[in-house]
Amino acid sequence: MNTPEAIQIVWDYMHMGHRLSKADALLVLGSYDIRVAEYAAQLWIDGWAPYLICAGSGTIHSDSPVWKEFVGSTEAEVFAEIAKGLGVPADAILIENKSQNTGENYKFSLQLLKNKHIEVEKIIVVQKPFMERRTYATGKIWLPADIALIVTSPPLTLAEYPNELVAKDDHWIHNMVGTLQRIKEYPAKGFQIEQEIPEQVWNAFNCLVSKGYNENLLK
């Protein structure tokens, strides 16, 4: 297995393939990839849900945030400004700017909805393409069983995903490899539900680790 083949195998596995249906809220998880915010805003504009929750504190407390736009702000607030700039009205946006991991994204967003007296039976969560599966696995831990979960991401192919920022130093590949490791390891910690990892996918993981894509692995 060569490196491009291994990357494609893991990329394909990370996608859940969920079909969109109308929901009570959109939850967009903050990150360094602003295309996620742009896609979430378009989903709101297209009428998939009446509320857009922007979640994540991100690297606001770091001396070297991933994106210069995040200096002095949070991912949630940056994403909210992007959404407003694309036409989502401020009164449709809820900001959760305290969470620092995916579990907290869900936990604090649920509390925010409760505080706003917004009842949710179905939620659409928007993430990076290679984070779909981990986002789903985490959500199934944190969301009540009676809330339906749909996970989606910007409709980008593997060839389209890298751009001048996310492709820097192959950071996103390291991130994807670390994400797959967490899908394997985190269920035992209670952070995610168990998910089957086909042998071919795990072979691809080992291939990429052997090629040096190990910067985001668990210590």
N, C-alpha and C positions, 0 to 999 in steps of 0.2 A: 504494500500500500504506500503510495507516495503522499507527499504533504497536501497537494490540492485535493486529492481524493478524500483524505482524512478530514479536511476542513469541510468539504461538502457533506460528508456523512453526518458529522456532528451538527452542522447547520440545519440539515433536514430534520434530524431527530428533535431538535429544540422547538420546532413549530408544532402547535397543537392542532391546527387546521379547523378551529372553531368557526362556525358560520354566525354572522351577526344577526341579532334580532333585537327589537326595541327593548330598552331597559329603563330602570328608574334613575340610574346615575352612571356617568363615566368616571373612572378613576385612572388618572394618568400618573405613572410613577416617575419621579424626577431622575434625571441622569445627565451625562455629558452630551447626549445626542438630542439636539433640539428638534430633529425631525419627528420625534415621538410626540412632542407638544403640538407640532403643526398638524400631525395626523389626528390627534385627539380633538383638536379644534374643528377640523373638517368633519369628524364624526358628529360633533355637536351641531354644527351648521346643517348637516344632512338629516338631523332629526332623530338620531338614535337614542338620545336620552335628554331630559330637561336640565340636568345639572352636570357640571364638570368639576370634579375634585382634583386639585393639583397637590400632590403629596411629595414630601421629602425635604430634609434640611440640607442634605448634600455636603459639600466641602466648605461651608461658610466659615467653619472654625479652623480651617487649614491655612497654613502660610503659603501653600502653592495649590490653589484650587485648579481643578482640571480645565475649567473654562474661565477665561478672564471676566466674562460677563457675570460670574457668580461672586466676584469679590464684593463683600459687604451685603450680600443678599443670599437667598436660599434657592434651591432648585425649584421649589414650589412657586415662589414669587416670580422667578424668571419665566417659568412655563406659563404662569397666569398672564404675564405681560404679553407673551407671544400670542396666547389665545385671544386676548382682548384686541391685539393688533390685527388679528385675522377676522375679527367680527363677532366674537363671543362677548355678550354684554356682561359687565361686572357682576350684576345681580344673579347671574347663572353660574358664577364661579365660586367655589369654596376652596379655601387655602388651608392645608395642613402642613405646617412648616417645622415640625419638631422631630419627625421620624428620621431614623438613621439606618434603617434596614428594611427589608421587604415585609417582615412580620409587623414591624411598627407602622409601616405604610397602611396596612390593613387595620390594625388595632386602633390607631389614632383617627383614621378616616371614619371608621364605624362609630366612634365616640362623637366625632364632629357631626355626623348625620343625625345621631340620637339627640344631640344638643339642639339641632336645628329642627327637630321634630319631622324629619324626612324619613318616611318609611320606604324600605327597599326590599323588593322581592327578587330582583335581577340586577346584576351589575356587570358592566363591561370594563375590563381593566386593560389599559394600553401600556405597552412596554416596548423595549428593543426587540427585534426579531429573535435573537439568540437567547433571550431571557424569557420567552413565552412559557416554556415548560416549568421552569423553576417558579415563575410567578403563579402559575396554576397550582403547583404542588404546595406552595406556601399558603395560598388563598384557601385551599380546602382544609387547612388546619385552623385558620383564623375566622373564616366566615361561618355563621350559623348554617346548619344543614338545610334550612328552608330558603336560603338565598342562592339563586342560580348564578353561576360564574361563567362568564365568557372572557377569554383572553385573546387579545389581538395585538397587532404591531403594524408599523408602516409596511405596505406591500412592496418590499424590495427584494430582488433576487440577491444571491450571494455576490454576483458580479457587480451589482449596483450598490451594495451596502457600503463598502469602504469609500470614504471621501477624504478630503485633505486634512481633516481633523481626527476622525475616529481611526484612520489608518496609520497615524503617527506611531512609529516603532512597533507596529502590529499589536498595539495595546488591546484592541478588541478581540483578537484571537486568544491572547493570554486570558482575557476575561471570560471568553466562551469556554475555554478548557477548564478554568477554575469553577465555572458554573456547573459544568457536567460533573465534576468531582463532588460538588455539594449536593447535587441531585442524588448521588450514590450514598454520601455520608450523612446528610442531615436528617433523614427519617429516624435514625437511631437516636438522635438528640431531641426528637419531637418537633423539629422546625418545619418539616414537610411531610407529605404523605409518601408512601413507597410508590415507585414507578419502575416498571420493567426497563432495563437497559439491555438492548440486544447485544449479542457478542460482537457483532461487527462494529457497533458504536463504541464499545469499550476498547476494542482493538484500535479504533481510530484515535481514541483518547490517548492510549499508550504510545501510539505513533507520534502524536503531536508533542507529548511530553518529552519523548526521546529526541525530538528536533529542537528542544529548547523552549517550548511554549509553557513555561512553568512559573511565571512571575506571580500568578494569582492563585496558586495552589495553597491549600490549607497547610499551616505549619505543622 
